[in-house]
Amino acid sequence: MILGRKAFEEKSRESEVQRGRVEDRNISVIDTPGFFNTELTDEDLQNEMMKSLSLSYPGPHVFLLTVNLDTFTEDDVRKIVKKIGKNFGAHVLKFTLVLFIREHISNREWMVFKSRKTCQDLISHFRGKYHVINSYSDTTEIPTLVETLDAVVRQNDDQHYSNENYAIFPVVRNQDQREKVLVAKTSEYLHVITVANL
């Protein structure tokens, strides 16, 4: 969606990178299998999270947590905050932006949802950083999303996320992955990792 086109397969089992130019910016989006992928073991998921970091070398600028309001539950808040902290460390929260997708929700319903404690709790975990779009397919909303991503980067003084636990990236197994890592290392991109689709 950020790149203005459908770039990833739904419910993929592997982290993958796609790049493009949006609003005069080079953007690298790394899609992860998501924390609630039932086809992966905990170890497989951990490996994919580490791979996503290596694909965004020297580290992502923003983690994007997408929340579909049609399927979101209060229990998801606790689970996702815990899983993000476990996989990336507590300081990842300052690099995370919550993206609410309100495809089938009216303005009035959104305002009611936004005022609920569940929503306020989720947003507070991520230091108040969130953005709302009407649908995955509306490309007219991309410029404002990119502005919000840039605002998160500025709040973090243009720093990349880094975590000592992930200083050594996993061994890159094949030539295709090596090329992707090399491109990421040598290019100036706004790196965005999607960590979950709720």
LINQUIRA-V261571 format. One record per backbone hydrogen bond with DSSP energy under -0.5 kcal/mol. NH is the residue of the N-H (numbers start at 1). CO is the residue of the C=O. If there is no record, write none. Layout:
# LINQUIRA-V261571
{{NH & CO} {NH & CO}}
This chain:
# LINQUIRA-V261571
{{4 & 1} {7 & 5} {12 & 9} {16 & 31} {18 & 29} {20 & 27} {22 & 20} {22 & 25} {25 & 22} {27 & 20} {27 & 25} {28 & 190} {29 & 18} {29 & 27} {30 & 28} {30 & 192} {31 & 16} {31 & 29} {32 & 194} {35 & 195} {37 & 34} {38 & 36} {40 & 37} {45 & 41} {46 & 42} {47 & 43} {48 & 44} {49 & 45} {50 & 46} {51 & 47} {52 & 48} {53 & 49} {54 & 50} {55 & 51} {56 & 52} {56 & 53} {57 & 54} {59 & 56} {61 & 191} {62 & 191} {63 & 95} {64 & 193} {65 & 63} {65 & 97} {66 & 64} {66 & 196} {67 & 99} {68 & 66} {69 & 67} {69 & 101} {71 & 68} {72 & 68} {76 & 73} {77 & 73} {77 & 74} {78 & 74} {79 & 75} {80 & 76} {81 & 77} {82 & 78} {83 & 79} {84 & 80} {85 & 81} {86 & 82} {87 & 83} {88 & 84} {89 & 85} {92 & 89} {93 & 90} {94 & 91} {95 & 92} {96 & 93} {97 & 63} {98 & 129} {99 & 65} {99 & 97} {100 & 98} {100 & 131} {101 & 67} {102 & 100} {102 & 133} {105 & 102} {110 & 106} {111 & 107} {112 & 108} {113 & 109} {114 & 110} {115 & 111} {116 & 112} {116 & 113} {120 & 116} {121 & 117} {122 & 118} {123 & 119} {124 & 120} {125 & 121} {126 & 122} {126 & 123} {127 & 124} {128 & 123} {129 & 126} {130 & 128} {131 & 98} {133 & 100} {138 & 135} {139 & 137} {141 & 138} {142 & 139} {145 & 141} {146 & 142} {147 & 143} {148 & 144} {149 & 145} {150 & 146} {151 & 147} {152 & 148} {153 & 149} {154 & 150} {155 & 151} {156 & 152} {157 & 154} {158 & 153} {159 & 156} {161 & 60} {166 & 163} {167 & 164} {169 & 167} {173 & 171} {178 & 174} {179 & 175} {180 & 176} {181 & 177} {182 & 178} {183 & 179} {184 & 180} {185 & 181} {186 & 182} {187 & 183} {189 & 187} {190 & 26} {191 & 189} {192 & 28} {193 & 62} {194 & 30} {194 & 192} {195 & 64} {195 & 193} {196 & 64} {198 & 66} {198 & 196}}
